[in-house]
């Protein structure tokens, strides 16, 4: 991915030297509940979430991380994340204006190490990147990018950019009112039916990530040979079916909340092929046709 000469976003909050020092999240069971909720929102397993929370001391005041020292890899990933985030600002400011969607309120990107306090509760590196609508912020521990190859078998600069753009896609949903509307619907439904709405939301965020990639490339000529394949490869490896087969040796479709690998690839590719930000309606299509 070509990023030379690109600006860094001014909306990046670097908390790597402070966020990992305290694991407090309100204390005891409350902290564990917050940790589990964030994990489940990002496709995690409840049993694993509870185990990790207890092991790491989430919710208590005694857990800590070693003091952070930036190395060459993290410096590169910080620079990449800041420039990609700036690209999302450029694209979505233009798209909101073009579509008559009102002002695009630029989100914040918090880069942290270990654990971080958010308006949605405490997040940790175990949860992976996530978006919190309560403070309109994307949270990323750069160790997620460092470990992508070993944990899911995929990586590369444009794959990292896809992850960031997907989370910004949730911010777009928030600004358009979709996020709250769908969460309200989910609260009234059974778990299996709520999961289906979650899948639709995640696929739309993948679509928005593809839209960003299209326009970012149009603006800056950012794509190099193999970049698109990197993103599609990672999208195929974070589908619910792929992850469940890898973890449990079987699929549990009723628990899917992000979508199948094929769906995630297809919706990202659809956004990239069309560049049409107003055309990513994943809610009007029959669930079986997503």
C-alpha positions in Angstrom: 0.0 0.0 0.0 1.4 3.4 -1.0 1.4 5.8 1.9 4.5 7.8 1.3 3.8 11.5 1.5 0.3 11.0 3.0 -0.7 13.0 6.0 -1.3 11.6 9.5 -4.7 12.1 11.1 -4.9 14.7 13.8 -7.6 12.6 15.6 -5.2 9.9 16.8 -4.8 9.5 20.6 -1.7 7.6 21.5 -2.2 5.9 24.9 0.3 3.2 24.6 2.5 4.5 27.5 -0.4 4.9 29.9 -3.3 2.6 29.1 -1.7 -0.6 30.0 -0.7 0.4 33.5 -4.1 -0.2 35.2 -6.5 -3.0 34.6 -9.3 -1.5 36.7 -12.8 -1.4 35.1 -15.0 -0.6 38.0 -14.1 -3.5 40.1 -14.7 -7.2 40.5 -17.6 -8.9 38.7 -18.7 -5.6 36.9 -15.3 -5.4 35.2 -15.6 -9.0 34.0 -19.1 -8.5 32.7 -17.9 -5.4 30.7 -15.0 -7.4 29.3 -17.2 -10.3 28.3 -19.8 -8.0 26.6 -17.1 -6.3 24.5 -15.6 -9.7 23.6 -19.0 -11.0 22.4 -19.7 -7.8 20.4 -16.5 -8.6 18.5 -17.4 -12.2 17.9 -15.7 -13.8 20.9 -16.8 -16.8 22.8 -18.3 -16.3 26.2 -16.4 -19.2 27.9 -13.1 -18.0 26.6 -13.9 -14.4 27.5 -14.7 -15.2 31.1 -11.5 -17.4 31.4 -9.3 -14.6 30.0 -11.0 -12.0 32.2 -10.3 -14.0 35.3 -6.8 -14.9 34.3 -5.8 -11.4 33.4 -7.4 -9.8 36.5 -10.0 -7.7 34.6 -12.1 -5.8 37.0 -9.5 -5.7 39.7 -6.8 -3.2 40.5 -3.7 -5.5 40.7 -3.1 -6.5 37.1 -0.5 -4.5 35.1 1.5 -4.6 31.9 5.2 -3.9 31.5 6.0 -0.3 30.7 5.7 0.3 26.9 8.7 1.0 24.7 8.0 1.5 21.0 10.1 -0.6 18.6 10.6 -0.3 14.9 7.6 -2.5 14.0 5.2 -0.6 16.2 6.5 2.7 14.9 5.7 1.5 11.4 2.2 0.3 12.4 1.4 3.5 14.2 2.4 5.5 11.1 0.3 3.3 8.9 -2.7 3.4 11.1 -2.5 7.2 11.4 -2.3 7.6 7.6 -5.0 5.1 6.9 -7.3 6.8 9.4 -6.6 10.1 7.7 -7.7 8.5 4.4 -11.0 7.4 6.0 -11.6 11.0 7.0 -10.9 12.3 3.5 -13.2 9.7 1.9 -16.1 9.9 4.3 -16.1 13.7 4.5 -16.5 13.7 0.7 -19.1 10.9 0.7 -21.3 12.5 3.3 -21.2 15.8 1.4 -21.9 14.1 -1.9 -24.8 12.1 -0.6 -26.4 14.9 1.5 -25.9 13.0 4.7 -24.9 16.1 6.7 -21.7 16.6 8.5 -19.2 13.8 8.9 -18.1 14.0 12.5 -14.6 12.5 12.4 -14.1 9.8 15.0 -11.0 9.4 17.2 -8.5 6.6 16.9 -7.1 5.4 20.2 -4.0 3.3 20.0 -3.3 1.6 23.3 -1.3 -1.2 24.8 -2.8 -4.0 26.9 -6.0 -2.4 28.3 -7.9 0.8 27.8 -10.8 2.6 29.4 -13.7 3.6 27.1 -17.1 5.0 27.3 -18.3 1.5 26.6 -16.3 -0.1 29.4 -12.9 -1.5 29.5 -11.3 -3.0 26.4 -8.2 -5.2 26.3 -6.0 -6.5 23.6 -7.8 -9.8 23.8 -10.9 -8.2 22.2 -9.2 -7.1 19.0 -10.0 -3.7 17.4 -13.5 -2.3 18.2 -15.6 0.8 17.8 -17.4 2.5 20.7 -20.3 4.7 19.6 -20.6 6.3 23.1 -17.4 8.1 22.5 -17.2 7.8 18.7 -13.8 6.2 18.9 -12.0 3.3 17.3 -9.7 1.4 19.6 -6.7 -0.7 18.4 -3.9 -2.4 20.2 -1.1 -2.7 17.5 -0.3 -6.2 18.8 -3.4 -7.3 16.9 -1.7 -6.4 13.6 1.6 -7.9 14.7 -0.1 -11.2 15.5 -2.5 -11.5 12.6 -0.3 -13.8 10.6 0.2 -16.2 13.5 -3.4 -16.1 14.8 -5.5 -16.1 11.6 -2.9 -16.8 8.9 -3.2 -13.4 7.1 -1.7 -10.0 7.2 -0.1 -7.2 5.2 -0.5 -3.4 5.1 -3.7 -3.3 3.2 -5.2 -6.1 5.4 -4.4 -3.8 8.4 -6.1 -1.0 6.5 -9.2 -3.1 5.9 -9.5 -3.8 9.6 -9.4 0.0 10.4 -11.8 0.8 7.6 -14.3 -1.8 8.9 -14.3 -0.2 12.3 -14.8 3.2 10.8 -17.7 1.6 8.9 -19.4 1.2 12.2 -18.9 4.9 12.9 -20.6 5.6 9.5 -23.5 3.4 10.7 -23.6 5.3 13.9 -23.8 8.7 12.2 -26.5 7.5 9.9 -28.6 6.2 12.8 -28.3 2.6 11.7 -26.2 1.4 14.6 -28.7 2.5 17.3 -31.7 1.4 15.3 -30.4 -2.1 14.8 -29.2 -2.4 18.4 -32.7 -1.5 19.5 -34.2 -4.1 17.3 -31.7 -6.7 18.6 -32.7 -6.0 22.2 -36.3 -7.1 21.4 -35.4 -10.4 19.6 -34.3 -13.8 20.6 -30.5 -14.4 20.5 -30.5 -16.3 17.2 -32.6 -13.6 15.5 -30.5 -10.8 17.0 -27.4 -12.5 15.7 -28.9 -12.3 12.2 -29.1 -8.5 12.5 -25.6 -8.4 13.8 -24.4 -10.3 10.7 -26.2 -7.7 8.5 -24.5 -4.9 10.4 -21.0 -6.4 10.1 -21.4 -7.1 6.4 -22.5 -3.5 5.9 -19.3 -2.4 7.7 -17.3 -4.7 5.3 -19.1 -3.0 2.4 -18.2 0.4 3.7 -14.6 -0.7 4.1 -14.7 -1.6 0.4 -16.2 1.7 -0.5 -13.4 3.4 1.4 -10.8 1.3 -0.4 -12.2 2.3 -3.8 -12.2 6.0 -3.1 -8.9 6.1 -1.3 -7.3 4.5 -4.3 -9.1 7.0 -6.6 -7.8 9.9 -4.5 -4.3 8.7 -3.8 -3.4 5.8 -6.0 -2.8 3.8 -2.8 -3.2 0.3 -4.1 -0.3 -1.9 -5.2 -0.2 -5.3 -6.7 -1.5 -7.9 -4.2 -3.1 -5.4 -1.9 -6.7 -6.3 -2.6 -5.9 -10.0 -2.4 -4.4 -9.3 1.1 -7.7 -7.8 2.3 -9.9 -10.5 0.7 -7.7 -13.2 2.3 -8.1 -11.7 5.7 -11.8 -11.2 5.2 -12.1 -14.9 4.4 -10.3 -15.9 7.6 -12.4 -13.8 10.0 -15.7 -15.3 8.9 -17.7 -17.1 11.6 -17.7 -20.4 9.8 -13.9 -20.4 9.3 -13.2 -19.3 12.9 -15.6 -21.9 14.4 -14.2 -24.7 12.3 -10.7 -23.7 13.4 -11.6 -23.5 17.1 -14.2 -26.2 17.5 -14.0 -28.3 14.4 -17.6 -27.5 13.4 -19.9 -24.7 12.5 -22.7 -23.3 14.7 -24.7 -21.1 12.3 -27.2 -20.0 14.9 -24.3 -18.2 16.8 -22.9 -16.5 13.7 -22.7 -12.7 14.4 -20.3 -11.5 11.8 -21.1 -13.5 8.7 -19.6 -16.4 6.7 -16.2 -16.0 5.1 -17.8 -16.0 1.6 -20.2 -13.2 2.7 -17.5 -11.0 4.2 -15.4 -11.3 1.1 -18.4 -10.7 -1.2 -19.6 -7.5 0.6 -16.2 -6.0 0.8 -15.6 -6.7 -2.8 -19.0 -5.3 -3.7 -18.2 -2.0 -2.0 -14.8 -1.9 -3.7 -16.2 -2.7 -7.1 -19.0 -0.1 -7.0 -17.6 2.7 -4.7 -21.3 3.5 -4.1 -21.6 4.4 -0.4 -25.4 4.6 -0.5 -25.9 1.2 -2.1 -24.8 -1.1 0.8 -28.2 -2.0 2.1 -27.7 -5.4 3.8 -31.1 -5.2 5.6 -33.6 -5.5 2.8 -32.1 -8.7 1.3 -33.4 -12.1 2.5 -31.0 -13.5 5.1 -30.3 -16.5 3.0 -29.3 -14.3 0.1 -26.7 -12.2 1.9 
